[in-house]
Amino acid sequence: MVEELKVSVGERLSQGQEVAKIVDLYNLRIEAPVLEHDLPYIKVGGDATITAAAAPDRPIRGRVAAILPLVDSVTRAGRAVIRATGNGVLRPGMYADVRLCQVSPERGHSFSRHRGPRWWSPGPPQCE
């Protein structure tokens, strides 16, 4: 999908000039804030379920690809990077509900729900 067109019809182009910004809506990289006290329970490879208000009945399943090493000093949240295959509805900048499967040392497995301003969201992931 073309997000931004940077030239006009009839405009002369030069080598290396940007002409458009293309966005892949099917290979998604979603960043979800994770409160610092939840970071130890989120694991790379863990299940993620993403749901957006634009398509609440069309959830997306993904996996935690990375947990970024920095914590925001104001929000006290780190970021989990999720890789997922899109459903064609989600767009860059949309808000979404992201459910991350977390391991709880006291009670086995549970879910942690985070709302973030980065990308997209489905039904609850199943923890093994």
C-alpha positions, 0 to 999 in steps of 0.5 A, spaced: 500 500 500 502 506 498 502 511 504 505 517 501 507 519 494 512 524 494 512 527 487 507 530 482 505 528 475 510 531 470 515 532 475 522 531 473 526 525 477 533 525 479 537 518 481 536 516 488 530 521 489 524 518 494 518 517 490 513 514 495 513 510 501 510 503 501 507 500 507 507 492 507 500 490 511 501 483 511 508 482 515 507 486 521 512 489 526 508 491 532 511 494 538 507 493 545 508 497 551 510 492 557 510 495 564 517 494 567 514 489 573 511 484 567 518 484 563 521 478 566 515 474 565 514 476 557 519 471 553 521 471 546 517 466 542 511 467 546 504 468 543 501 474 542 494 476 540 492 483 537 485 486 536 483 493 533 477 496 534 477 497 526 476 489 526 474 486 533 472 480 530 478 479 526 484 478 531 491 476 529 496 471 532 503 473 532 509 471 536 514 476 541 520 477 536 524 481 541 524 485 548 527 491 547 532 493 552 530 500 554 525 502 559 522 509 558 523 513 565 516 516 564 512 511 563 516 505 566 514 501 560 519 497 556 517 494 549 515 488 546 516 487 538 511 482 535 511 479 528 505 477 525 501 476 519 496 482 518 489 481 515 489 487 511 485 491 516 490 494 520 494 500 518 500 504 521 499 508 527 492 504 529 491 503 536 490 496 538 489 491 544 495 486 545 495 480 549 501 477 551 502 470 554 506 470 560 509 465 565 507 467 572 512 463 577 506 463 582 500 460 578 503 457 572 501 461 566 496 467 565 495 473 560 497 480 561 493 485 557 497 491 554 494 497 550 499 501 546 499 506 540 503 502 535 500 497 531 494 492 531 490 485 535 485 476 536 482 471 541 486 470 547 492 466 546 493 459 548 499 458 553 502 451 553 
